[in-house]
Amino acid sequence: MNRFLTLLLILVGFGSCKQVNPNFQTDANKADFLHRSMEKLTEVIVHDIFSPPVASRIYAYPSIAAYEIMQQADPSYKSMANQLTDFKNIPKIEEGKEYCLPLASTNAFLIVGKALIFSEQKIEDFRKELLAEFDELNMPNDVYQNSIDYSYKVAEHILAWANADNYKETRTFTKYTINDDPDRWKPTPPTYMDGIEPHWREIRPFVLDSAQQFVPIPPTPFDMDKGSKFFTELMEVYEALKGEDKKERLAIASFWDCNPYVQNVKGHMMFATKKITPGGHWIGITELATKKANSNLLQTNEAYARVAIALADAFISCWDEKYRSNLIRPETVINEYLDESWLPALQTPPFPEYTSGHSVISRAAAITLTDLYGDNFAFDDTVENKYGLPTRSFTSFLQASEEAAVSRLYGGIHYRPAIDEGVKQGEKVGKFILQKLQTRESQIGMNQ
Protein backbone atom coordinates (compact mmCIF):
# COMPACT_ATOMS: atom_id res chain seq x y z
CA MET A 1 0.00 0.00 0.00
CA ASN A 2 1.50 3.39 -0.93
CA ARG A 3 2.41 5.98 1.66
CA PHE A 4 -0.54 8.36 1.24
CA LEU A 5 -3.17 5.63 1.16
CA THR A 6 -1.59 4.45 4.41
CA LEU A 7 -1.87 8.02 5.69
CA LEU A 8 -5.51 8.06 4.72
CA LEU A 9 -6.27 5.03 6.86
CA ILE A 10 -4.91 6.91 9.85
CA LEU A 11 -7.00 9.97 9.07
CA VAL A 12 -10.20 7.93 9.17
CA GLY A 13 -9.13 5.75 12.08
CA PHE A 14 -8.19 2.49 10.39
CA GLY A 15 -4.40 2.26 10.69
CA SER A 16 -1.19 3.70 12.08
CA CYS A 17 2.01 5.24 10.75
CA LYS A 18 4.85 7.14 12.39
CA GLN A 19 5.60 9.36 9.39
CA VAL A 20 2.30 11.27 9.34
CA ASN A 21 2.34 15.06 9.30
CA PRO A 22 0.57 15.76 12.65
CA ASN A 23 -1.10 18.95 11.42
CA PHE A 24 -2.63 17.15 8.44
CA GLN A 25 -3.77 14.29 10.64
CA THR A 26 -5.48 16.56 13.14
CA ASP A 27 -7.29 18.78 10.63
CA ALA A 28 -8.49 16.00 8.33
CA ASN A 29 -9.57 13.64 11.10
CA LYS A 30 -12.08 16.19 12.38
CA ALA A 31 -13.79 16.23 8.98
CA ASP A 32 -13.72 20.03 9.17
CA PHE A 33 -13.04 20.38 5.45
CA LEU A 34 -16.15 18.42 4.56
CA HIS A 35 -18.38 20.13 7.13
CA ARG A 36 -17.30 23.56 5.98
CA SER A 37 -17.83 22.62 2.35
CA MET A 38 -21.35 21.43 3.10
CA GLU A 39 -22.06 24.61 5.07
CA LYS A 40 -20.89 26.70 2.13
CA LEU A 41 -23.11 24.73 -0.25
CA THR A 42 -26.09 25.32 2.05
CA GLU A 43 -25.26 29.02 2.22
CA VAL A 44 -25.27 29.27 -1.58
CA ILE A 45 -28.49 27.24 -1.89
CA VAL A 46 -30.16 29.75 0.45
CA HIS A 47 -28.65 32.69 -1.43
CA ASP A 48 -29.78 31.38 -4.82
CA ILE A 49 -33.30 30.53 -3.50
CA PHE A 50 -33.51 26.98 -4.80
CA SER A 51 -36.81 25.22 -4.16
CA PRO A 52 -36.78 22.29 -1.68
CA PRO A 53 -36.86 19.54 -4.35
CA VAL A 54 -34.09 21.15 -6.41
CA ALA A 55 -32.00 21.73 -3.27
CA SER A 56 -32.21 18.01 -2.45
CA ARG A 57 -30.69 17.20 -5.83
CA ILE A 58 -27.92 19.73 -5.25
CA TYR A 59 -27.02 18.07 -1.94
CA ALA A 60 -27.04 14.54 -3.33
CA TYR A 61 -24.57 14.58 -6.22
CA PRO A 62 -21.63 16.32 -4.47
CA SER A 63 -22.12 14.09 -1.41
CA ILE A 64 -21.98 10.97 -3.55
CA ALA A 65 -18.83 12.22 -5.32
CA ALA A 66 -17.10 12.82 -1.99
CA TYR A 67 -18.14 9.46 -0.57
CA GLU A 68 -17.12 7.47 -3.63
CA ILE A 69 -13.58 8.80 -3.40
CA MET A 70 -13.28 8.36 0.37
CA GLN A 71 -14.77 4.86 0.57
CA GLN A 72 -11.63 3.58 -1.14
CA ALA A 73 -9.84 4.15 2.17
CA ASP A 74 -11.38 1.10 3.81
CA PRO A 75 -12.32 -2.21 2.14
CA SER A 76 -15.20 -2.71 4.56
CA TYR A 77 -16.98 0.26 2.92
CA LYS A 78 -18.82 -0.33 -0.32
CA SER A 79 -19.12 1.78 -3.43
CA MET A 80 -22.60 2.97 -4.39
CA ALA A 81 -21.85 2.10 -8.01
CA ASN A 82 -24.40 -0.32 -9.47
CA GLN A 83 -26.60 0.33 -6.42
CA LEU A 84 -27.82 3.78 -7.44
CA THR A 85 -29.81 4.00 -10.67
CA ASP A 86 -27.56 4.14 -13.76
CA PHE A 87 -24.51 4.90 -11.60
CA LYS A 88 -21.33 3.16 -12.73
CA ASN A 89 -17.93 2.87 -11.05
CA ILE A 90 -15.91 6.07 -10.80
CA PRO A 91 -12.47 6.22 -12.50
CA LYS A 92 -9.86 4.14 -10.72
CA ILE A 93 -6.82 5.46 -8.95
CA GLU A 94 -3.76 4.92 -11.15
CA GLU A 95 -1.24 2.35 -10.03
CA GLY A 96 2.11 3.77 -9.02
CA LYS A 97 0.72 7.20 -8.08
CA GLU A 98 0.21 8.58 -4.59
CA TYR A 99 -2.94 10.42 -3.54
CA CYS A 100 -4.44 12.33 -0.66
CA LEU A 101 -8.02 11.11 -0.76
CA PRO A 102 -9.37 13.73 1.70
CA LEU A 103 -8.11 16.43 -0.68
CA ALA A 104 -9.55 14.69 -3.74
CA SER A 105 -12.85 14.08 -1.97
CA THR A 106 -13.26 17.67 -0.82
CA ASN A 107 -12.33 19.13 -4.18
CA ALA A 108 -14.71 16.81 -6.04
CA PHE A 109 -17.53 17.81 -3.68
CA LEU A 110 -16.98 21.48 -4.47
CA ILE A 111 -16.53 21.01 -8.21
CA VAL A 112 -19.80 19.10 -8.49
CA GLY A 113 -21.59 21.49 -6.17
CA LYS A 114 -20.41 24.50 -8.16
CA ALA A 115 -21.85 23.01 -11.36
CA LEU A 116 -25.32 22.69 -9.82
CA ILE A 117 -25.88 26.19 -8.41
CA PHE A 118 -26.09 29.71 -9.84
CA SER A 119 -23.55 31.63 -7.74
CA GLU A 120 -20.56 29.69 -8.97
CA GLN A 121 -18.04 32.30 -7.89
CA LYS A 122 -19.03 31.92 -4.23
CA ILE A 123 -18.17 28.22 -4.36
CA GLU A 124 -15.04 28.83 -6.41
CA ASP A 125 -13.69 31.45 -3.99
CA PHE A 126 -14.30 29.09 -1.08
CA ARG A 127 -12.68 26.20 -2.96
CA LYS A 128 -9.53 28.22 -3.49
CA GLU A 129 -9.42 29.11 0.21
CA LEU A 130 -9.74 25.48 1.18
CA LEU A 131 -7.11 24.33 -1.30
CA ALA A 132 -4.72 26.89 0.17
CA GLU A 133 -5.24 25.27 3.58
CA PHE A 134 -4.44 21.86 2.14
CA ASP A 135 -1.37 23.37 0.50
CA GLU A 136 -0.17 24.57 3.91
CA LEU A 137 -0.08 20.96 5.11
CA ASN A 138 3.12 20.51 3.10
CA MET A 139 2.26 17.33 1.23
CA PRO A 140 4.54 16.54 -1.75
CA ASN A 141 3.68 18.43 -4.92
CA ASP A 142 3.07 15.31 -6.95
CA VAL A 143 0.63 13.94 -4.35
CA TYR A 144 -1.22 17.25 -4.29
CA GLN A 145 -1.50 17.41 -8.08
CA ASN A 146 -2.44 13.75 -8.43
CA SER A 147 -5.27 14.28 -5.96
CA ILE A 148 -6.55 17.39 -7.74
CA ASP A 149 -6.41 15.70 -11.14
CA TYR A 150 -8.23 12.67 -9.81
CA SER A 151 -10.96 14.81 -8.22
CA TYR A 152 -11.70 16.38 -11.61
CA LYS A 153 -12.01 12.96 -13.25
CA VAL A 154 -14.47 11.82 -10.60
CA ALA A 155 -16.42 15.08 -10.74
CA GLU A 156 -16.73 14.76 -14.51
CA HIS A 157 -18.04 11.21 -14.07
CA ILE A 158 -20.62 12.30 -11.47
CA LEU A 159 -21.79 15.30 -13.51
CA ALA A 160 -22.24 13.18 -16.62
CA TRP A 161 -24.44 10.86 -14.57
CA ALA A 162 -26.35 13.81 -13.11
CA ASN A 163 -26.87 15.29 -16.55
CA ALA A 164 -28.93 12.25 -17.53
CA ASP A 165 -31.45 12.42 -14.64
CA ASN A 166 -34.01 14.41 -16.68
CA TYR A 167 -33.58 17.59 -14.63
CA LYS A 168 -32.47 19.64 -17.61
CA GLU A 169 -35.41 18.42 -19.67
CA THR A 170 -37.97 19.28 -16.99
CA ARG A 171 -36.85 22.92 -17.12
CA THR A 172 -38.69 23.18 -20.44
CA PHE A 173 -41.89 21.36 -19.48
CA THR A 174 -45.22 23.20 -19.22
CA LYS A 175 -46.18 25.11 -16.09
CA TYR A 176 -48.90 24.02 -13.73
CA THR A 177 -52.37 24.71 -15.11
CA ILE A 178 -55.04 26.13 -12.80
CA ASN A 179 -58.63 24.94 -13.10
CA ASP A 180 -61.88 25.86 -11.33
CA ASP A 181 -62.51 22.57 -9.52
CA PRO A 182 -63.28 23.45 -5.88
CA ASP A 183 -60.91 20.81 -4.47
CA ARG A 184 -57.91 21.65 -6.69
CA TRP A 185 -54.87 23.60 -5.58
CA LYS A 186 -54.71 27.28 -6.50
CA PRO A 187 -51.87 29.77 -5.97
CA THR A 188 -52.00 31.48 -2.58
CA PRO A 189 -51.22 34.98 -1.30
CA PRO A 190 -49.24 37.12 -1.02
CA THR A 191 -47.28 36.25 -4.19
CA TYR A 192 -49.67 33.83 -5.92
CA MET A 193 -46.67 31.95 -7.32
CA ASP A 194 -47.08 29.21 -9.91
CA GLY A 195 -46.90 25.64 -8.69
CA ILE A 196 -43.27 24.70 -8.07
CA GLU A 197 -41.82 21.68 -9.87
CA PRO A 198 -45.03 20.08 -11.20
CA HIS A 199 -42.90 17.58 -13.15
CA TRP A 200 -40.50 16.55 -10.38
CA ARG A 201 -41.87 13.01 -10.59
CA GLU A 202 -39.98 12.81 -13.90
CA ILE A 203 -36.61 13.13 -12.19
CA ARG A 204 -34.68 9.86 -12.05
CA PRO A 205 -34.72 8.43 -8.51
CA PHE A 206 -31.47 7.40 -6.84
CA VAL A 207 -32.68 4.17 -5.23
CA LEU A 208 -36.46 3.97 -5.65
CA ASP A 209 -37.74 1.86 -8.52
CA SER A 210 -39.95 4.77 -9.58
CA ALA A 211 -41.65 7.89 -8.24
CA GLN A 212 -44.85 5.86 -7.96
CA GLN A 213 -43.39 3.08 -5.81
CA PHE A 214 -44.95 4.24 -2.53
CA VAL A 215 -48.18 5.98 -3.49
CA PRO A 216 -50.13 6.85 -0.31
CA ILE A 217 -53.86 6.41 0.10
CA PRO A 218 -55.88 9.25 -1.48
CA PRO A 219 -56.59 12.33 0.62
CA THR A 220 -59.99 12.85 2.24
CA PRO A 221 -62.51 13.86 -0.44
CA PHE A 222 -63.36 17.56 -0.51
CA ASP A 223 -66.73 18.06 1.22
CA MET A 224 -67.81 21.28 2.95
CA ASP A 225 -70.83 19.74 4.69
CA LYS A 226 -70.35 20.41 8.39
CA GLY A 227 -70.56 16.74 9.32
CA SER A 228 -68.04 15.57 6.76
CA LYS A 229 -64.57 14.21 7.50
CA PHE A 230 -62.96 16.89 5.35
CA PHE A 231 -64.75 19.67 7.21
CA THR A 232 -63.56 18.22 10.53
CA GLU A 233 -59.99 18.16 9.25
CA LEU A 234 -60.33 21.72 8.01
CA MET A 235 -61.59 22.93 11.39
CA GLU A 236 -58.61 21.29 13.10
CA VAL A 237 -56.34 23.53 11.04
CA TYR A 238 -58.52 26.59 11.65
CA GLU A 239 -58.44 26.08 15.42
CA ALA A 240 -54.89 24.76 15.78
CA LEU A 241 -53.58 27.92 17.46
CA LYS A 242 -56.62 28.73 19.60
CA GLY A 243 -55.80 26.56 22.60
CA GLU A 244 -53.72 27.11 25.73
CA ASP A 245 -50.67 25.62 24.02
CA LYS A 246 -50.73 28.23 21.25
CA LYS A 247 -47.30 29.64 22.19
CA GLU A 248 -45.55 26.27 22.04
CA ARG A 249 -47.31 25.24 18.84
CA LEU A 250 -46.34 28.51 17.22
CA ALA A 251 -42.71 28.01 18.31
CA ILE A 252 -42.71 24.54 16.74
CA ALA A 253 -44.22 25.84 13.51
CA SER A 254 -41.67 28.64 13.27
CA PHE A 255 -38.72 26.36 14.03
CA TRP A 256 -39.56 23.97 11.21
CA ASP A 257 -40.79 26.58 8.71
CA CYS A 258 -37.79 26.10 6.37
CA ASN A 259 -39.41 28.13 3.60
CA PRO A 260 -36.62 29.23 1.23
CA TYR A 261 -38.53 32.31 0.09
CA VAL A 262 -40.99 34.11 2.36
CA GLN A 263 -42.57 37.23 0.88
CA ASN A 264 -43.22 39.83 3.58
CA VAL A 265 -45.84 42.51 3.00
CA LYS A 266 -45.87 45.63 5.18
CA GLY A 267 -48.32 48.18 3.81
CA HIS A 268 -47.04 49.13 0.37
CA MET A 269 -43.61 47.59 1.03
CA MET A 270 -42.67 44.04 0.07
CA PHE A 271 -39.42 42.27 0.92
CA ALA A 272 -38.25 38.68 0.89
CA THR A 273 -36.76 36.58 3.67
CA LYS A 274 -34.49 33.73 2.65
CA LYS A 275 -34.35 30.60 4.79
CA ILE A 276 -32.87 27.14 4.78
CA THR A 277 -34.82 24.42 2.95
CA PRO A 278 -36.30 21.47 4.91
CA GLY A 279 -33.69 19.20 3.35
CA GLY A 280 -31.00 21.67 4.34
CA HIS A 281 -32.24 21.49 7.93
CA TRP A 282 -31.75 17.72 7.95
CA ILE A 283 -28.32 18.07 6.36
CA GLY A 284 -27.55 20.38 9.29
CA ILE A 285 -28.84 17.76 11.74
CA THR A 286 -26.54 15.27 10.05
CA GLU A 287 -23.59 17.55 10.77
CA LEU A 288 -24.65 17.80 14.42
CA ALA A 289 -24.96 14.01 14.68
CA THR A 290 -21.60 13.25 13.11
CA LYS A 291 -19.87 15.73 15.40
CA LYS A 292 -21.58 14.42 18.54
CA ALA A 293 -20.73 10.83 17.56
CA ASN A 294 -17.15 11.90 16.80
CA SER A 295 -17.50 10.33 13.37
CA ASN A 296 -14.29 10.08 11.42
CA LEU A 297 -13.93 11.52 7.95
CA LEU A 298 -15.17 8.46 6.09
CA GLN A 299 -18.13 7.95 8.42
CA THR A 300 -19.06 11.60 7.96
CA ASN A 301 -18.93 11.23 4.17
CA GLU A 302 -21.17 8.19 4.45
CA ALA A 303 -23.72 9.98 6.64
CA TYR A 304 -24.01 13.01 4.37
CA ALA A 305 -24.35 10.87 1.25
CA ARG A 306 -26.95 8.53 2.69
CA VAL A 307 -29.09 11.31 4.15
CA ALA A 308 -28.87 13.35 0.94
CA ILE A 309 -30.00 10.35 -1.12
CA ALA A 310 -32.91 9.67 1.25
CA LEU A 311 -33.99 13.30 1.01
CA ALA A 312 -33.77 13.35 -2.77
CA ASP A 313 -35.83 10.20 -3.27
CA ALA A 314 -38.33 11.29 -0.62
CA PHE A 315 -38.94 14.54 -2.52
CA ILE A 316 -39.46 12.64 -5.77
CA SER A 317 -41.99 10.35 -4.08
CA CYS A 318 -43.78 13.19 -2.33
CA TRP A 319 -43.98 15.47 -5.37
CA ASP A 320 -45.43 12.63 -7.41
CA GLU A 321 -48.39 12.52 -5.01
CA LYS A 322 -48.71 16.28 -4.69
CA TYR A 323 -49.46 16.79 -8.36
CA ARG A 324 -51.60 13.65 -8.63
CA SER A 325 -54.03 14.42 -5.77
CA ASN A 326 -53.55 18.16 -6.38
CA LEU A 327 -55.41 19.06 -3.18
CA ILE A 328 -56.35 22.60 -2.23
CA ARG A 329 -54.58 24.27 0.71
CA PRO A 330 -56.38 25.13 3.98
CA GLU A 331 -55.79 28.86 3.50
CA THR A 332 -57.77 28.91 0.26
CA VAL A 333 -60.69 26.93 1.69
CA ILE A 334 -60.88 28.85 4.98
CA ASN A 335 -60.77 32.21 3.24
CA GLU A 336 -63.52 31.22 0.82
CA TYR A 337 -65.88 29.35 3.14
CA LEU A 338 -65.15 30.29 6.77
CA ASP A 339 -63.15 33.44 7.38
CA GLU A 340 -61.86 35.72 4.62
CA SER A 341 -59.44 37.45 7.01
CA TRP A 342 -57.80 34.27 8.37
CA LEU A 343 -54.08 33.82 7.78
CA PRO A 344 -51.94 30.77 8.52
CA ALA A 345 -49.07 31.14 10.98
CA LEU A 346 -46.68 30.24 8.17
CA GLN A 347 -46.77 31.43 4.58
CA THR A 348 -48.40 28.74 2.44
CA PRO A 349 -45.83 27.15 0.08
CA PRO A 350 -46.58 27.33 -3.67
CA PHE A 351 -47.56 23.74 -4.44
CA PRO A 352 -50.42 21.32 -3.67
CA GLU A 353 -51.17 20.16 -0.14
CA TYR A 354 -51.06 16.34 -0.06
CA THR A 355 -48.80 14.81 1.18
CA SER A 356 -46.73 17.01 3.49
CA GLY A 357 -43.21 17.38 2.17
CA HIS A 358 -41.83 17.97 5.67
CA SER A 359 -43.46 14.75 6.87
CA VAL A 360 -42.12 12.62 4.02
CA ILE A 361 -38.56 13.89 3.85
CA SER A 362 -38.08 14.27 7.61
CA ARG A 363 -39.10 10.67 8.24
CA ALA A 364 -36.86 9.35 5.47
CA ALA A 365 -33.90 11.32 6.86
CA ALA A 366 -34.65 10.24 10.43
CA ILE A 367 -34.84 6.57 9.40
CA THR A 368 -31.44 6.95 7.75
CA LEU A 369 -29.79 8.66 10.71
CA THR A 370 -31.30 6.18 13.15
CA ASP A 371 -29.78 3.36 11.13
CA LEU A 372 -26.37 5.03 11.27
CA TYR A 373 -26.35 6.25 14.87
CA GLY A 374 -29.02 4.25 16.67
CA ASP A 375 -32.31 5.11 18.31
CA ASN A 376 -32.47 7.37 21.37
CA PHE A 377 -29.67 9.51 19.93
CA ALA A 378 -30.41 12.72 21.83
CA PHE A 379 -29.25 16.00 20.29
CA ASP A 380 -29.69 19.75 20.53
CA ASP A 381 -30.86 21.11 17.20
CA THR A 382 -28.98 24.37 16.70
CA VAL A 383 -29.34 24.40 12.91
CA GLU A 384 -31.77 27.32 12.89
CA ASN A 385 -29.77 29.51 15.30
CA LYS A 386 -28.19 31.42 12.42
CA TYR A 387 -31.69 32.28 11.20
CA GLY A 388 -32.70 33.76 14.54
CA LEU A 389 -34.50 30.74 16.01
CA PRO A 390 -33.70 29.13 19.38
CA THR A 391 -32.31 25.65 19.96
CA ARG A 392 -34.75 22.77 20.33
CA SER A 393 -33.77 19.46 21.92
CA PHE A 394 -34.82 15.97 20.87
CA THR A 395 -34.39 12.49 22.32
CA SER A 396 -34.11 10.87 18.90
CA PHE A 397 -34.15 11.56 15.18
CA LEU A 398 -37.60 10.02 14.94
CA GLN A 399 -38.94 12.38 17.59
CA ALA A 400 -37.54 15.31 15.64
CA SER A 401 -39.19 14.02 12.46
CA GLU A 402 -42.54 13.72 14.24
CA GLU A 403 -42.32 17.32 15.44
CA ALA A 404 -41.31 18.50 11.96
CA ALA A 405 -44.38 16.75 10.55
CA VAL A 406 -46.97 18.11 12.99
CA SER A 407 -45.45 21.59 12.72
CA ARG A 408 -47.22 21.92 9.37
CA LEU A 409 -50.62 21.55 11.05
CA TYR A 410 -49.69 24.17 13.64
CA GLY A 411 -48.48 26.43 10.86
CA GLY A 412 -51.88 26.27 9.17
CA ILE A 413 -50.67 24.84 5.88
CA HIS A 414 -51.59 21.12 6.07
CA TYR A 415 -54.53 18.96 7.08
CA ARG A 416 -53.90 16.02 9.41
CA PRO A 417 -53.96 13.25 6.73
CA ALA A 418 -51.13 14.92 4.77
CA ILE A 419 -49.03 14.70 7.92
CA ASP A 420 -49.93 11.18 9.04
CA GLU A 421 -49.79 9.64 5.56
CA GLY A 422 -46.68 11.64 4.75
CA VAL A 423 -44.89 10.08 7.72
CA LYS A 424 -45.90 6.63 6.49
CA GLN A 425 -44.71 7.45 2.99
CA GLY A 426 -41.37 8.75 4.25
CA GLU A 427 -40.87 5.68 6.41
CA LYS A 428 -41.42 3.40 3.44
CA VAL A 429 -38.96 5.40 1.34
CA GLY A 430 -36.36 5.45 4.10
CA LYS A 431 -36.60 1.73 4.90
CA PHE A 432 -36.52 0.73 1.24
CA ILE A 433 -33.30 2.67 0.77
CA LEU A 434 -31.80 0.97 3.83
CA GLN A 435 -32.56 -2.41 2.28
CA LYS A 436 -31.25 -1.58 -1.18
CA LEU A 437 -28.25 0.67 -0.53
CA GLN A 438 -25.36 -0.95 1.34
CA THR A 439 -22.33 1.10 2.31
CA ARG A 440 -20.80 -1.19 4.95
CA GLU A 441 -20.55 -4.86 5.75
CA SER A 442 -22.50 -4.21 8.97
CA GLN A 443 -24.54 -1.17 9.95
CA ILE A 444 -26.04 -0.02 13.21
CA GLY A 445 -29.76 -0.15 13.92
CA MET A 446 -32.54 -1.21 11.59
CA ASN A 447 -30.35 -2.38 8.73
CA GLN A 448 -28.57 -5.17 10.64
Rosetta blueprint (number, residue, H / E / L):
1 M L
2 N L
3 R H
4 F H
5 L H
6 T H
7 L H
8 L H
9 L H
10 I H
11 L H
12 V L
13 G L
14 F L
15 G L
16 S L
17 C L
18 K L
19 Q L
20 V L
21 N L
22 P H
23 N H
24 F H
25 Q H
26 T H
27 D H
28 A H
29 N H
30 K L
31 A L
32 D H
33 F H
34 L H
35 H H
36 R H
37 S H
38 M H
39 E H
40 K H
41 L H
42 T H
43 E H
44 V H
45 I H
46 V H
47 H H
48 D H
49 I L
50 F L
51 S L
52 P H
53 P H
54 V H
55 A H
56 S H
57 R H
58 I H
59 Y H
60 A H
61 Y H
62 P H
63 S H
64 I H
65 A H
66 A H
67 Y H
68 E H
69 I H
70 M H
71 Q H
72 Q H
73 A H
74 D L
75 P L
76 S L
77 Y E
78 K L
79 S L
80 M L
81 A L
82 N L
83 Q L
84 L L
85 T L
86 D L
87 F L
88 K L
89 N L
90 I L
91 P L
92 K L
93 I L
94 E L
95 E L
96 G L
97 K L
98 E L
99 Y L
100 C L
101 L H
102 P H
103 L H
104 A H
105 S H
106 T H
107 N H
108 A H
109 F H
110 L H
111 I H
112 V H
113 G H
114 K H
115 A H
116 L H
117 I L
118 F L
119 S L
120 E H
121 Q H
122 K H
123 I H
124 E H
125 D H
126 F H
127 R H
128 K H
129 E H
130 L H
131 L H
132 A H
133 E H
134 F H
135 D H
136 E L
137 L L
138 N L
139 M L
140 P L
141 N H
142 D H
143 V H
144 Y H
145 Q H
146 N H
147 S H
148 I H
149 D H
150 Y H
151 S H
152 Y H
153 K H
154 V H
155 A H
156 E H
157 H H
158 I H
159 L H
160 A H
161 W H
162 A H
163 N L
164 A L
165 D L
166 N L
167 Y H
168 K H
169 E H
170 T H
171 R L
172 T L
173 F L
174 T L
175 K L
176 Y L
177 T L
178 I L
179 N L
180 D L
181 D L
182 P L
183 D L
184 R E
185 W L
186 K L
187 P L
188 T L
189 P L
190 P L
191 T L
192 Y L
193 M L
194 D L
195 G L
196 I L
197 E L
198 P L
199 H L
200 W H
201 R H
202 E H
203 I L
204 R L
205 P L
206 F L
207 V L
208 L L
209 D L
210 S L
211 A L
212 Q L
213 Q L
214 F L
215 V L
216 P L
217 I L
218 P L
219 P L
220 T L
221 P L
222 F L
223 D L
224 M L
225 D L
226 K L
227 G L
228 S L
229 K H
230 F H
231 F H
232 T H
233 E H
234 L H
235 M H
236 E H
237 V H
238 Y H
239 E L
240 A L
241 L L
242 K L
243 G L
244 E L
245 D L
246 K H
247 K H
248 E H
249 R H
250 L H
251 A H
252 I H
253 A H
254 S H
255 F H
256 W L
257 D L
258 C L
259 N L
260 P L
261 Y L
262 V E
263 Q E
264 N E
265 V E
266 K E
267 G L
268 H L
269 M E
270 M E
271 F E
272 A E
273 T E
274 K L
275 K L
276 I L
277 T L
278 P H
279 G H
280 G H
281 H H
282 W H
283 I H
284 G H
285 I H
286 T H
287 E H
288 L H
289 A H
290 T H
291 K H
292 K H
293 A L
294 N L
295 S L
296 N L
297 L H
298 L H
299 Q H
300 T H
301 N H
302 E H
303 A H
304 Y H
305 A H
306 R H
307 V H
308 A H
309 I H
310 A H
311 L H
312 A H
313 D H
314 A H
315 F H
316 I H
317 S H
318 C H
319 W H
320 D H
321 E H
322 K H
323 Y H
324 R H
325 S H
326 N L
327 L E
328 I L
329 R L
330 P H
331 E H
332 T H
333 V H
334 I H
335 N H
336 E H
337 Y H
338 L H
339 D L
340 E L
341 S L
342 W L
343 L L
344 P L
345 A L
346 L L
347 Q L
348 T L
349 P L
350 P L
351 F L
352 P L
353 E L
354 Y L
355 T L
356 S L
357 G H
358 H H
359 S H
360 V H
361 I H
362 S H
363 R H
364 A H
365 A H
366 A H
367 I H
368 T H
369 L H
370 T H
371 D H
372 L H
373 Y H
374 G L
375 D L
376 N L
377 F L
378 A L
379 F E
380 D E
381 D E
382 T L
383 V H
384 E H
385 N H
386 K H
387 Y H
388 G L
389 L L
390 P L
391 T L
392 R E
393 S E
394 F E
395 T L
396 S L
397 F H
398 L H
399 Q H
400 A H
401 S H
402 E H
403 E H
404 A H
405 A H
406 V H
407 S H
408 R H
409 L H
410 Y H
411 G L
412 G L
413 I L
414 H L
415 Y L
416 R H
417 P H
418 A H
419 I H
420 D H
421 E H
422 G H
423 V H
424 K H
425 Q H
426 G H
427 E H
428 K H
429 V H
430 G H
431 K H
432 F H
433 I H
434 L H
435 Q H
436 K H
437 L L
438 Q L
439 T L
440 R E
441 E L
442 S L
443 Q L
444 I L
445 G H
446 M H
447 N H
448 Q L
